Amino acid sequence: MSNLTLLGSAAKEAAAFLATADTESKNHALEAIHAALLTHKSEILAANAQDVENACAKGMAPSMIDRLALTDARIEAIAAAVLKVAALPDPIGEELSRSTMYNGIEIRKVRVPLGVIGIIYEARPNVTVDAAVLCLKSGNAAFLRGGSETIHSNIALEGIMREALASVGFPKACITLLHDTDRAVAREMMCLRDYIDVLIPRGGAGLIRSVVENASVPVIETGVGNCHVYVDASADLEMAANIILNAKAQRVSVCNAAETLLVHRDVAEAFLPMAKAALDTKHVELRCCPAAKAILGEAVKAATEEDYATEFLDYILAVRVVDDLDAAIAHIRRYSTHHSEAIITRDMAAAERFCNAIDAAALYINASTRFTDGEEFGFGAEIGISTQKTHARGPMGLRELCSYKYILRGDGQVRG
């Protein structure tokens, strides 16, 4: 057996253990992980410093280094999130429905773990902990492959969490991290159908496309976020300026940040200078259509069609003036990645038409797209934002990491 197969086999055995673990013991394991992360904070920071140093040497963009870097406060927040997961209701065993067949057999539909969940992700070490503890609480073994940029941080986090599991009698293989970040190993992981039950890619468009195209394990697609904010003719313009500033610049390196601003022609001349003044406070570069550039002048750049299709993950915003709501809908339908889309309007009929016409995991009326997040939705930490239409959509918390089965109870019935 290859090393990857051995790891997969151990994870499968750990998943069988977790499937029968009760809520109290799972929460005890999570509490042990929480304590261990805080106890070994200096070890985590030392490993992360090595990753940050390597990233800087390779010329990684500052916004991406921000994703990678850990601090005392960030580690404490990661550890606190573990306790939040422990405090959430256990989804396993939840009865979803109950009915009785014509012949008296009782049918119960109950929530069960998926089994072994493989997660392939990029430069965010917090995902290592979030994924591990969400899988554990939902009765699943976590099989993780992070990016090479975070390998030292991830190895430190994995070792700390595995030792914490062992201290409370749980198999270490409940959490498995691939230490080899070679792409060939990742491709081999994508085909471990005998051991991995579902695969979740979490990262940029290239990573997600690679997993979808190469995996034989079933895949849940998570979200590239080319998110839009549309300012309608009836919008409260001050509200709209505050929302686009937050949606774009509150944190630029995340998938729910806005990447394109669409503005109704009737309010463009009044609104665009307001929006620019707000975005200038965060030094956001605007890439504008000819109509928007005519209003804002030489202080902005001309947009290309590629700009409207780009998830910048940076202090860059594409801008387009549109004739009406229908034109905004048409633009979003063309370029949307089905993540999060927003309309700013006082016209609730327009808002309803927008929400009916746009296909996205989350639709916002008069609010920032930045709320598409498991924590903000009250789900606790999330495994990612699903942009697909099957099984799970939007923030994927504990319930989305489960399947279900039917349990039938009879009294001697046979089928004639």
ABEGO torsion letter per residue (X at the ends): XBAAAAAAAAAAAAAAAAAABBAAAAAAAAAAAAAAAAAAAAAAAAAAAAAAAAAAAAGBBAAAAAAABBBAAAAAAAAAAAAAAAABBBABGBBABBBBBAAGBBBBBBBBBAEBBBBBBBBBAAAAAAAAAAAAAAGBBBBBBBBAAAAAAAAAAAAAAAAAAAAAGBBAAABBBBABABAAAAAAAAABAAABABBBBBEBAAAAAAAAAABABBBBBBBBBBBBBBBBAABBAAAAAAAAAAAAAABAABAABBABBBBBAAAAAAAAAAAAAAAAAAGBBBBBBAAAAAAAEAABBBBBAAAAABBAGBBBBBBBBBABAAAAAAAAAAABAGBBBBBBBABAAAAAAAAAABBBABBBBGBBAAABBAAAAGAEBBAEBBABABGBBEBBBAAAABBBBBBBBBAGBBBX
